[in-house]
Amino acid sequence: MKKEENIKLPTLDLEDIDQSFKNISNEFNFFNQRMIGIGIEFTNKMAGDLFSDKNKRFLYIRNSIQYRLNAIYFHFKLLLDIQKKYHNEINKPPSDKDKSIDYLIKGSNQQYAVFDSIVFHIVSLFDYIACLINYSCGGKYESKIMWNGIVKTSFDSQNYLSNSKLKEIVQKWNNDFIDVLFNHRSDIIHYSMDSGNTSHVYDLDKGKQYLYFEAPYKFVRNFRELKKLSKENNIMINYSVDWLIRKTIQAANDIVNGVSVFMEANRKIPKEKEIFRFRKPDEKL
């Protein structure tokens, strides 16, 4: 169905925003634990010395990734707090039309600004992940590279990624998601802002007012999955940010797991000389 202005489309939103936030919190916690694990793997497989400069530099990159992840989580919570604030304010008596319009404008400006910040932190996250790949897999322990550099490296038949599964993972996620996100970030930071439709609704039966904020227009248009959904739905900002964060964590997990497989296949430290050694609960020392 073609989306036209005179056709009222159904709203595509999260059914339970609190449950969504809880689910994403769990995914963040899982990925943070995964990053702790990859630090142990680097020590065991590549560094061999917990206190070496080589290992300290890797852990610094790892900690930087976790910092960006926590920044994304913080901004998601901030966006939801802004929504709750204005929805609460708009229903405080006495009802005032001018205040309602003011809340609609302020609420939209603040939420789209926070949405942009989430995009910026995610782009930075993938640049940091590129540094992690280059440092742990490149063999020269060099960390300064951006995501586009890793993508170029993956197409070089003479480079360290050429015959690895990690190459396929990098290219897959770049084609399906990350490259589009980087282009979107470039557009909104250099050329023009991105926002969506907003509306104020008064429910006479319930005696309540509601503020509605749709997903940023260009963001939806840039991603094929969201663009397809938007032909038959008005996509709300909460749905789009939930989609973005889940996609980010899925990509990051997949790439980090690829790094783990690469290090195992190209380990510098024999298993018998690993610093961290784990055993089953019933296994004797």
Buried (B, 14 or more C-beta within 10 A) or exposed (E): EEEEEEEEBEEBBBEEBEEBBEEBEEBBEEBBEBBEEBBBBBBBBBBBEEEEEBBEBBBEBBEBBBEBBEBBBBBBBBBBEBBEBBBEBBEEEEEEEEEBEBBBEBBBBBBBBBBBBBBBBBBBBBBBBBBBBBBBBBEEBEBEBBBBBBBEBBEEEEBBBEEBEBBEBBBBBBEBBBBBBBEBBEBBEEEEEBBBEBEBEEEEEEEEBEBBBBBBBBBBBBBEEBEEBBEEBBBBBBBBBBBBBBBBBBBBBBBBBBBBEBBEEBBEBEEEEBEEEEEEEEEEE
